[in-house]
Amino acid sequence: MLEMSAGTQMVVLFFILLALRLPVAFALGLSAIYAMWALGFGLDLAGDLIASGIAKYSLLAVPFFILAGVLMGSLGIAERMIRFFRILIGDLPGGMGVVGTTVCLFWGAVSGSGPASVAAIGPLIIKGMEEDGYSRAFAAGLVCTGAALSIVIPPSIGLVIYGVIAETSISDLFIAAIIPGLFMGLLMLATLPLAKKAGSVGGAAASLERLSPRPYNDLPYGKRLWRSFLESFWGLMTPIVILGGIYSGAFTPTEAALVATVYALLIGGLIYRTLTIDGLYRALSDAAASSAVVMMVVAYASLFGWVVTVDDLIGHYSTLLLAVSDNEWVILFIVMLILLIAGMFMDAITIMFICLPIFLPVAQKLGWDPIWFGVVVMINLAIGLFTPPVGINLYVAANITRLPLEKVARGALPFLMTSILGLAAVASAPEMSSFLINLLR
């Protein structure tokens, strides 16, 4: 290590600490502090760097989007959505698989966090898919994949952080991610025939009595659909309120996070009347814990990024990457491969703070659109959320289903294959990301 630069030693030390199972945030912080010492800087600078790293207005969106997602999951909004979509499309070929995919995509526009989406909608979807004949592992794999798209489909915490790092428009990122996110959802639907179903055991109405105290099975289809629509209406309006407000200019993406939180409280307190003091306390506690994990990574990653800049690792490694080939598609393939491999071992936020300072200058040098590149990066990182060994969605789903992680990972394998194909399609067709932006300008 003595022959390496301080920055390179920092990177090596970071991976060693990860291998020793130290939490990511502390691995980032300790390796960065070591590099600062090796470079001759006083540790009193670390506090200023951490403070400046998290003192960004756009980052206020992170805790509020997390809180909004937790509230909507705990106030019965997810249950009402699933009931509505199950009545609406549950009798289509694929049954609850189609319902699960649709709800995952819809919930992605509510939560913005993959693991939180698995926890909020996973239990109901997985149970419903089992009742419809799917294996529990395949159902868990579908939820892992659909929930991972929460960081692609706006509003997305991942896109917010990418926008902060890349210093680009978060609103444009949100608009650009809509079509690629829906496209990835369609590929999930195309994966459903790969499931070996044991045979439908009840169809769309099989468990509506469990999902609702009202006797849905005794009503005609039209009345069942209308009643479930009325019950889920305010939840279904959530993406329209959030995204419509952003795109109309009524509020910024950061302000939209606070609007989403207030909207969830109003739904739970005034309309569904499911909000209780104890429930609010638990939601605030869960959101605070999740936000603290994210913001600790952001804080210590600012130290890491400062060393990367001071020791000119950006120039060194970006030059090496550009020297690999004169073909920009070869370089893009290498970038995506690095992100996919990194996603097997690290969380999305850590990967962005480590890799983007190196990849963004390369993208700028090659003339890549930073908005399109952000969408491609986000799909890469979404795939990492359900790729073993560290795909966090797999762990959450394994905890919900009480299945071994290996079985959940096998259930997610068909979706992993189609998602990689979808990534290749989005990467090779920048128009998919730019279409809506050009249309709305």
C-alpha positions as CSV (number, residue, x, y, z in Angstrom):
1,M,0.0,0.0,0.0
2,L,3.0,2.3,0.6
3,E,3.6,2.7,-3.2
4,M,0.0,3.7,-3.9
5,S,-1.3,7.2,-3.6
6,A,-3.3,8.1,-0.5
7,G,-6.5,8.1,-2.5
8,T,-5.9,4.7,-3.9
9,Q,-5.0,3.4,-0.4
10,M,-8.3,4.9,0.8
11,V,-10.2,2.9,-1.8
12,V,-8.4,-0.3,-0.9
13,L,-9.0,0.3,2.8
14,F,-12.7,0.9,2.1
15,F,-13.1,-2.5,0.5
16,I,-11.1,-4.2,3.2
17,L,-13.4,-2.7,5.9
18,L,-16.4,-3.8,3.9
19,A,-15.1,-7.3,3.8
20,L,-14.7,-7.1,7.5
21,R,-18.5,-6.4,7.6
22,L,-18.1,-2.8,8.9
23,P,-21.2,-0.7,8.1
24,V,-20.8,1.1,4.8
25,A,-21.0,4.6,6.4
26,F,-18.2,3.9,8.8
27,A,-16.1,2.2,6.2
28,L,-16.4,5.4,4.1
29,G,-15.6,7.6,7.0
30,L,-12.6,5.7,8.4
31,S,-11.0,5.1,5.1
32,A,-11.4,8.8,4.2
33,I,-10.0,10.0,7.5
34,Y,-7.0,7.8,7.0
35,A,-6.4,9.3,3.6
36,M,-6.7,12.8,5.0
37,W,-4.1,12.0,7.6
38,A,-1.9,10.5,4.9
39,L,-2.2,13.6,2.8
40,G,-1.2,15.8,5.8
41,F,-4.6,17.4,6.5
42,G,-5.8,18.0,10.0
43,L,-8.9,16.1,11.2
44,D,-10.5,19.4,12.2
45,L,-11.3,19.8,8.5
46,A,-13.5,16.6,8.6
47,G,-16.3,18.3,10.5
48,D,-16.6,21.1,8.0
49,L,-16.6,18.7,5.1
50,I,-19.3,16.6,6.6
51,A,-21.4,19.6,7.4
52,S,-21.1,21.0,3.9
53,G,-21.8,17.6,2.4
54,I,-25.2,17.3,3.9
55,A,-26.1,21.0,4.0
56,K,-27.7,20.8,0.6
57,Y,-31.3,22.0,0.1
58,S,-32.2,19.2,-2.4
59,L,-31.3,16.5,0.2
60,L,-34.2,17.6,2.3
61,A,-36.3,15.6,-0.1
62,V,-34.8,12.3,1.2
63,P,-36.2,12.1,4.7
64,F,-39.6,13.5,3.7
65,F,-40.0,11.1,0.8
66,I,-39.0,8.2,3.1
67,L,-41.6,9.5,5.7
68,A,-44.3,9.8,3.1
69,G,-43.7,6.2,1.9
70,V,-43.7,4.8,5.5
71,L,-47.0,6.7,6.3
72,M,-48.7,5.5,3.1
73,G,-47.7,2.0,3.8
74,S,-49.0,2.1,7.4
75,L,-52.2,4.0,6.8
76,G,-53.9,1.3,4.7
77,I,-53.3,3.0,1.3
78,A,-51.4,0.0,0.0
79,E,-54.1,-2.4,1.0
80,R,-56.8,-0.3,-0.8
81,M,-54.7,0.0,-4.0
82,I,-54.1,-3.7,-4.1
83,R,-57.8,-4.4,-3.6
84,F,-58.7,-2.0,-6.5
85,F,-56.2,-3.4,-8.9
86,R,-57.1,-6.9,-8.0
87,I,-60.7,-6.3,-8.9
88,L,-59.8,-4.3,-12.0
89,I,-57.2,-6.6,-13.6
90,G,-57.0,-9.7,-11.4
91,D,-58.9,-11.9,-13.9
92,L,-56.5,-11.2,-16.8
93,P,-54.0,-13.9,-17.8
94,G,-51.4,-13.9,-15.1
95,G,-53.8,-12.9,-12.3
96,M,-52.1,-11.6,-9.2
97,G,-48.8,-11.4,-11.1
98,V,-50.2,-8.6,-13.3
99,V,-51.8,-7.0,-10.2
100,G,-48.5,-7.3,-8.3
101,T,-46.5,-5.7,-11.1
102,T,-49.0,-2.9,-11.5
103,V,-49.1,-2.1,-7.8
104,C,-45.3,-2.2,-7.6
105,L,-45.0,0.4,-10.5
106,F,-47.7,2.5,-8.9
107,W,-46.2,2.3,-5.5
108,G,-42.8,3.4,-7.0
109,A,-44.4,6.8,-7.7
110,V,-45.4,7.0,-4.0
111,S,-42.5,5.6,-2.0
112,G,-39.2,6.3,-3.9
113,S,-37.4,3.7,-1.8
114,G,-37.0,0.0,-2.9
115,P,-36.7,-1.7,0.5
116,A,-39.5,0.5,1.9
117,S,-41.7,-0.6,-1.0
118,V,-41.0,-4.3,-0.4
119,A,-42.0,-3.9,3.3
120,A,-45.1,-1.9,2.5
121,I,-46.7,-3.9,-0.3
122,G,-44.8,-7.2,-0.2
123,P,-46.9,-9.1,2.3
124,L,-50.2,-8.6,0.6
125,I,-48.9,-9.1,-2.9
126,I,-46.9,-12.3,-2.1
127,K,-49.9,-13.8,-0.2
128,G,-52.2,-12.9,-3.1
129,M,-49.9,-14.4,-5.7
130,E,-49.6,-17.6,-3.6
131,E,-53.4,-17.9,-3.6
132,D,-53.4,-17.4,-7.3
133,G,-51.0,-20.4,-7.8
134,Y,-47.6,-18.7,-8.0
135,S,-44.7,-20.1,-5.9
136,R,-43.8,-18.0,-2.9
137,A,-40.2,-17.6,-4.2
138,F,-41.4,-16.3,-7.6
139,A,-43.8,-13.9,-5.9
140,A,-41.0,-12.6,-3.7
141,G,-38.8,-12.2,-6.8
142,L,-41.5,-10.1,-8.5
143,V,-41.9,-7.9,-5.5
144,C,-38.1,-7.4,-5.2
145,T,-37.9,-6.4,-8.8
146,G,-40.9,-4.2,-8.9
147,A,-40.0,-2.5,-5.7
148,A,-36.5,-1.9,-7.0
149,L,-38.0,0.3,-9.8
150,S,-39.0,2.7,-7.0
151,I,-35.6,4.3,-7.5
152,V,-36.3,4.7,-11.2
153,I,-39.9,5.8,-11.3
154,P,-40.3,9.3,-10.0
155,P,-40.3,10.7,-7.4
156,S,-37.1,8.8,-6.7
157,I,-34.7,9.3,-3.8
158,G,-31.9,7.9,-6.1
159,L,-32.7,10.5,-8.8
160,V,-32.6,13.3,-6.2
161,I,-29.1,12.2,-5.0
162,Y,-27.9,11.8,-8.6
163,G,-29.1,15.3,-9.4
164,V,-27.2,16.7,-6.3
165,I,-24.0,14.9,-7.3
166,A,-24.3,15.7,-11.0
167,E,-25.6,19.2,-10.4
168,T,-28.3,18.7,-13.0
169,S,-32.1,19.3,-13.0
170,I,-34.0,16.9,-10.7
171,S,-37.2,17.8,-12.4
172,D,-35.8,16.8,-15.8
173,L,-34.5,13.6,-14.3
174,F,-38.0,12.8,-13.0
175,I,-39.6,13.4,-16.4
176,A,-36.9,11.4,-18.3
177,A,-37.3,8.3,-16.0
178,I,-41.1,7.9,-16.6
179,I,-41.0,6.0,-19.9
180,P,-37.9,3.8,-19.1
181,G,-39.5,3.0,-15.7
182,L,-42.8,1.9,-17.4
183,F,-40.8,0.0,-20.0
184,M,-39.0,-2.0,-17.3
185,G,-42.5,-2.7,-15.8
186,L,-43.7,-4.1,-19.1
187,L,-40.7,-6.4,-19.2
188,M,-41.8,-7.7,-15.8
189,L,-45.2,-8.6,-17.2
190,A,-43.4,-10.4,-20.1
191,T,-41.6,-12.5,-17.5
192,L,-44.7,-13.8,-15.8
193,P,-45.2,-16.7,-18.3
194,L,-41.9,-18.1,-17.0
195,A,-43.5,-18.9,-13.7
196,K,-44.6,-22.5,-13.2
197,K,-48.0,-21.9,-11.7
198,A,-49.7,-24.6,-9.7
199,G,-53.0,-23.5,-11.1
200,S,-55.3,-20.7,-10.1
201,V,-57.0,-21.3,-6.8
202,G,-59.7,-18.6,-6.7
203,G,-59.0,-15.8,-9.1
204,A,-59.5,-12.1,-8.5
205,A,-62.0,-12.4,-5.7
206,A,-60.2,-15.2,-3.8
207,S,-59.1,-13.1,-0.8
208,L,-61.1,-9.9,-1.0
209,E,-62.9,-10.9,2.2
210,R,-59.6,-10.9,3.9
211,L,-58.6,-7.6,2.3
212,S,-61.8,-5.8,3.3
213,P,-64.4,-6.1,6.0
214,R,-67.1,-5.4,3.3
215,P,-68.7,-8.4,1.5
216,Y,-67.2,-7.8,-2.0
217,N,-68.0,-11.3,-3.2
218,D,-71.7,-10.7,-2.8
219,L,-71.7,-7.6,-5.1
220,P,-71.8,-7.5,-9.0
221,Y,-68.5,-6.8,-10.6
222,G,-69.3,-3.2,-11.5
223,K,-70.3,-2.3,-7.9
224,R,-67.3,-4.1,-6.5
225,L,-65.0,-2.2,-8.9
226,W,-66.7,1.2,-8.2
227,R,-66.6,0.7,-4.4
228,S,-62.9,-0.3,-4.4
229,F,-62.1,2.7,-6.6
230,L,-63.8,5.1,-4.3
231,E,-62.0,3.6,-1.3
232,S,-58.6,3.8,-3.0
233,F,-59.2,7.1,-4.9
234,W,-57.1,9.4,-2.6
235,G,-54.2,7.0,-2.7
236,L,-54.4,6.7,-6.4
237,M,-54.3,10.4,-6.7
238,T,-50.9,10.6,-4.8
239,P,-48.6,10.3,-7.9
240,I,-50.8,12.8,-9.7
241,V,-50.6,15.3,-6.9
242,I,-46.8,14.9,-6.5
243,L,-45.7,14.7,-10.1
244,G,-48.4,17.1,-11.4
245,G,-47.3,19.7,-8.9
246,I,-43.6,19.3,-10.0
247,Y,-44.2,19.4,-13.7
248,S,-46.7,22.3,-13.5
249,G,-44.2,24.3,-11.5
250,A,-46.4,24.5,-8.4
251,F,-43.5,23.3,-6.3
252,T,-40.0,21.9,-6.6
253,P,-39.0,18.2,-6.2
254,T,-37.7,19.0,-2.7
255,E,-41.0,20.8,-1.8
256,A,-42.9,17.8,-3.3
257,A,-41.5,15.5,-0.6
258,L,-43.0,17.7,2.1
259,V,-46.3,17.9,0.1
260,A,-46.4,14.1,-0.1
261,T,-45.9,13.8,3.6
262,V,-48.7,16.3,4.4
263,Y,-50.9,14.7,1.8
264,A,-50.4,11.2,3.5
265,L,-51.2,12.7,6.9
266,L,-54.4,14.3,5.5
267,I,-55.5,11.0,3.9
268,G,-54.9,9.0,7.0
269,G,-56.3,11.6,9.5
270,L,-59.3,13.0,7.7
271,I,-60.4,10.5,5.0
272,Y,-59.4,7.0,6.0
273,R,-59.2,7.8,9.7
274,T,-56.5,5.3,10.2
275,L,-54.0,7.7,11.6
276,T,-53.3,7.2,15.3
277,I,-50.8,8.8,17.7
278,D,-49.1,5.4,18.2
279,G,-49.1,4.8,14.4
280,L,-47.6,8.2,13.8
281,Y,-44.9,7.7,16.4
282,R,-43.9,4.4,14.8
283,A,-43.9,5.9,11.3
284,L,-41.7,8.8,12.5
285,S,-39.4,6.4,14.2
286,D,-39.1,4.1,11.2
287,A,-38.6,7.0,8.8
288,A,-36.0,8.6,11.2
289,A,-34.0,5.4,11.3
290,S,-34.1,4.9,7.6
291,S,-33.2,8.6,6.9
292,A,-30.3,8.4,9.4
293,V,-28.8,5.5,7.5
294,V,-29.0,7.3,4.2
295,M,-27.7,10.7,5.5
296,M,-24.8,9.1,7.4
297,V,-23.7,7.5,4.1
298,V,-24.1,10.9,2.4
299,A,-22.2,12.7,5.2
300,Y,-19.2,10.3,5.2
301,A,-19.2,10.0,1.4
302,S,-18.6,13.8,1.3
303,L,-15.2,13.1,3.0
304,F,-14.5,10.3,0.6
305,G,-15.4,12.5,-2.4
306,W,-13.2,15.3,-1.1
307,V,-10.2,13.0,-1.0
308,V,-11.0,11.6,-4.4
309,T,-10.9,15.2,-5.7
310,V,-7.8,16.4,-3.8
311,D,-5.8,13.4,-4.8
312,D,-7.0,13.7,-8.4
313,L,-8.3,10.1,-8.5
314,I,-11.0,11.5,-10.8
315,G,-8.5,12.6,-13.4
316,H,-6.4,9.4,-13.0
317,Y,-9.2,6.8,-13.2
318,S,-11.3,8.7,-15.8
319,T,-8.2,8.9,-18.0
320,L,-7.7,5.2,-17.6
321,L,-11.3,4.5,-18.5
322,L,-11.1,6.7,-21.6
323,A,-7.9,4.9,-22.7
324,V,-9.6,1.5,-22.8
325,S,-11.2,2.2,-26.1
326,D,-12.0,4.8,-28.7
327,N,-15.5,3.4,-29.0
328,E,-18.0,5.1,-26.6
329,W,-20.2,2.0,-26.6
330,V,-17.4,-0.1,-25.2
331,I,-16.8,2.5,-22.5
332,L,-20.5,2.6,-21.7
333,F,-20.6,-1.2,-21.4
334,I,-17.6,-1.1,-19.0
335,V,-19.4,1.6,-16.9
336,M,-22.6,-0.5,-16.7
337,L,-20.7,-3.6,-15.9
338,I,-18.8,-1.9,-13.0
339,L,-22.1,-0.5,-11.7
340,L,-23.8,-3.9,-11.9
341,I,-20.9,-5.7,-10.1
342,A,-20.8,-2.9,-7.5
343,G,-24.5,-3.3,-7.0
344,M,-23.9,-6.9,-5.9
345,F,-21.9,-5.7,-2.9
346,M,-22.9,-2.2,-2.0
347,D,-26.0,0.0,-1.7
348,A,-27.1,2.4,-4.4
349,I,-26.2,5.6,-2.6
350,T,-22.7,4.5,-1.7
351,I,-22.1,3.4,-5.3
352,M,-23.2,6.8,-6.6
353,F,-20.9,8.8,-4.3
354,I,-17.9,6.5,-5.1
355,C,-18.4,6.0,-8.9
356,L,-20.1,9.1,-10.2
357,P,-17.2,11.5,-9.5
358,I,-15.2,9.3,-11.9
359,F,-17.9,8.5,-14.4
360,L,-19.4,11.9,-14.9
361,P,-16.3,13.5,-16.3
362,V,-16.1,10.6,-18.7
363,A,-19.7,11.1,-19.7
364,Q,-19.0,14.8,-20.2
365,K,-15.9,14.1,-22.3
366,L,-17.9,11.8,-24.6
367,G,-20.8,14.2,-24.9
368,W,-23.3,12.0,-23.2
369,D,-26.6,13.6,-22.0
370,P,-26.3,13.7,-18.2
371,I,-30.1,13.2,-17.9
372,W,-30.0,10.0,-20.0
373,F,-26.9,8.8,-18.2
374,G,-28.7,9.4,-14.9
375,V,-31.6,7.1,-15.9
376,V,-29.1,4.4,-17.1
377,V,-27.3,4.6,-13.8
378,M,-30.5,4.4,-11.9
379,I,-31.6,1.2,-13.7
380,N,-28.2,-0.3,-13.0
381,L,-28.6,0.5,-9.4
382,A,-32.2,-0.8,-9.3
383,I,-31.0,-4.2,-10.6
384,G,-28.4,-4.2,-7.8
385,L,-31.2,-4.0,-5.2
386,F,-32.3,-7.6,-6.1
387,T,-28.9,-9.1,-7.1
388,P,-27.2,-11.3,-4.5
389,P,-25.2,-11.3,-2.4
390,V,-26.1,-7.9,-0.9
391,G,-29.3,-7.0,-2.8
392,I,-31.2,-5.4,0.1
393,N,-34.6,-6.1,-1.4
394,L,-33.8,-9.8,-1.3
395,Y,-33.1,-9.6,2.5
396,V,-36.4,-7.7,3.2
397,A,-38.4,-10.2,1.1
398,A,-36.7,-13.2,2.7
399,N,-37.6,-11.8,6.1
400,I,-41.3,-11.3,5.0
401,T,-41.6,-14.8,3.5
402,R,-39.4,-16.6,5.9
403,L,-37.7,-18.2,2.9
404,P,-33.9,-18.7,2.7
405,L,-32.2,-15.9,0.8
406,E,-31.1,-18.4,-1.9
407,K,-34.7,-19.3,-2.7
408,V,-35.8,-15.7,-3.0
409,A,-32.7,-15.0,-5.3
410,R,-33.7,-17.9,-7.5
411,G,-37.2,-16.5,-7.7
412,A,-35.8,-13.2,-8.8
413,L,-33.5,-14.7,-11.4
414,P,-36.0,-14.5,-14.4
415,F,-36.7,-10.9,-13.6
416,L,-32.9,-10.2,-13.4
417,M,-32.4,-11.6,-16.9
418,T,-35.2,-9.5,-18.4
419,S,-34.1,-6.4,-16.5
420,I,-30.6,-6.6,-17.9
421,L,-32.2,-6.8,-21.4
422,G,-34.2,-3.7,-20.5
423,L,-31.1,-1.9,-19.3
424,A,-29.4,-2.6,-22.6
425,A,-32.5,-1.3,-24.5
426,V,-32.6,2.0,-22.5
427,A,-28.9,2.5,-22.8
428,S,-29.0,2.0,-26.6
429,A,-32.0,4.2,-27.1
430,P,-31.5,7.6,-25.5
431,E,-34.7,8.8,-27.2
432,M,-36.6,6.8,-24.6
433,S,-35.4,9.1,-21.9
434,S,-35.5,12.4,-23.9
435,F,-38.9,12.0,-25.5
436,L,-41.1,13.4,-22.7
437,I,-38.6,16.2,-22.0
438,N,-38.6,17.3,-25.6
439,L,-42.4,17.0,-25.7
440,L,-43.0,19.2,-22.7
441,R,-40.6,21.9,-23.7
